[in-house]
Amino acid sequence: MRPIILTCFAAAFYILLPAGIPAPMTRPAKALLNWSSLRHNYQIAKSRCAGGQAWAVIKANGYGHGLLGCARALSSADGFAVACMDEAVILREAGIQRPLLVLQGAYDSQEWQLASELGIELMLHHPQQWLDRQVATLVAPVAVWLKVNSGMNRLGLRPQQALALYQQVSNDPLVQPRLFASHFAEAEEVGSRSFASQLECMNQEWPLPLSLCNSAAILRADKPVDAISRPGIMLYGSSPLAGVSAVDLGLKPVMQLVSSIIAVHEVGAGEAVGYGGDWIARRDSRIGVVAMGYGDGYPRSMPAGAPVAVAGQICPLIGRVSMDMITVDLTDCPQADIGSAVELWGEQIAIDQLASLCGTISYELFCQVTARVPRITRDLPSDNNGQV
Ligand SMILES: *Cc1c(COP(=O)(O)O)cnc(C)c1O
């Protein structure tokens, strides 16, 4: 009887919890964020820009780290770039006053109006956006960056088309052309022909300053040409360059994805562990269960053997990743027990190493950390109370 009563009591407590009181945050799966590392990495990007500006790319919820947390931590960044107007509006409504660029520009005429009301700069990458501007009522000038397709063939106008549009934009007193921008398809590939040919395409006289470089291009440029560069992934402490580690580049991890051991048990040689039973103990083994799964963003594609740091020691992942749990082999880690601290990535395990093990890139692992995982500030910026 008693457990049932207790359960009912707990359920009632949850339901009656008044709005405004934070929900309990006792699940050990958490993303700890170190904002001083973010600032350190920003300084590295900035120092590579040869006097040019560096606008921090914080699209997709700050690459999963939290849009507002990143913007507040980088309160002295030259500017911020986000993917869409919705993200820019969140920043303005939260009182972020820094220059803001929307990388995909306006989706319709209303977004042009919003941009002019909120002082947000727009990428102008397609003639349709210029048609939308013609039916928008602007209350103040909007700065635009003309996006040139230099060979990636995703967004942008061919150079001649961009120059022609520039002429038209220049005649509009409420639109201020600011820069020509372009984006690289393979900046991270050393010796890439496409990178060289995109650079070549942009190597001509432009009537405005340029913005070309993402993180990989910033880290590779020997003669920076950008008036404004656009660093993203390097800010979060991941290396964009194949074969060069974040440590080599002096970058520090911002996110540490942690949890703890919630169960420990023994299996005999020959017993299978987890869904599908495809991991079979070769010896009598001690198994730890970690509160972390693909429901938190730990990828289901992570192969057995991937490193998991338990109580400071690297242990192999075993069995399949489930929604809320993973299992690790603790046989050689006798000090580990229920409650032991676990790091999935961050300080002991490099995100780049983990990403390549499951056939993806750090960008995706960061963005996949789900809303269930609380983002906790480890190093408090002055205007933040720990919750991001
Ligand atoms: C995302 C993005 C960036 C940042 O790229 P990183 O590889 O994360 O440095 C820069 N420019 C544009 C247009 C982008 O979409």
The ligand as an SDF file (V2000), in Angstrom:
LIG
                    3D

 15 15  0  0  0  0  0  0  0  0999 V2000
   27.2760   28.1780  -39.7980 C   0  0  0  0  0  0  0  0  0  0  0  0
   27.9300   29.1920  -40.6370 C   0  0  0  0  0  0  0  0  0  0  0  0
   29.1780   29.7180  -40.2800 C   0  0  0  0  0  0  0  0  0  0  0  0
   30.0110   29.1610  -39.1510 C   0  0  0  0  0  0  0  0  0  0  0  0
   30.6310   27.9720  -39.6110 O   0  0  0  0  0  0  0  0  0  0  0  0
   31.6130   27.1240  -38.6740 P   0  0  0  0  0  0  0  0  0  0  0  0
   32.0880   26.0210  -39.5550 O   0  0  0  0  0  0  0  0  0  0  0  0
   30.7780   26.6200  -37.5420 O   0  0  0  0  0  0  0  0  0  0  0  0
   32.6720   28.0380  -38.2150 O   0  0  0  0  0  0  0  0  0  0  0  0
   29.6660   30.7620  -41.0440 C   0  0  0  0  0  0  0  0  0  0  0  0
   28.9810   31.2490  -42.1090 N   0  0  0  0  0  0  0  0  0  0  0  0
   27.8020   30.7390  -42.4850 C   0  0  0  0  0  0  0  0  0  0  0  0
   27.1040   31.2990  -43.6780 C   0  0  0  0  0  0  0  0  0  0  0  0
   27.2390   29.6870  -41.7790 C   0  0  0  0  0  0  0  0  0  0  0  0
   26.0700   29.1780  -42.1660 O   0  0  0  0  0  0  0  0  0  0  0  0
  1  2  1  0
  2  3  1  0
  2 14  2  0
  3  4  1  0
  3 10  2  0
  4  5  1  0
  5  6  1  0
  6  7  2  0
  6  8  1  0
  6  9  1  0
 10 11  1  0
 11 12  2  0
 12 13  1  0
 12 14  1  0
 14 15  1  0
M  END
$$$$
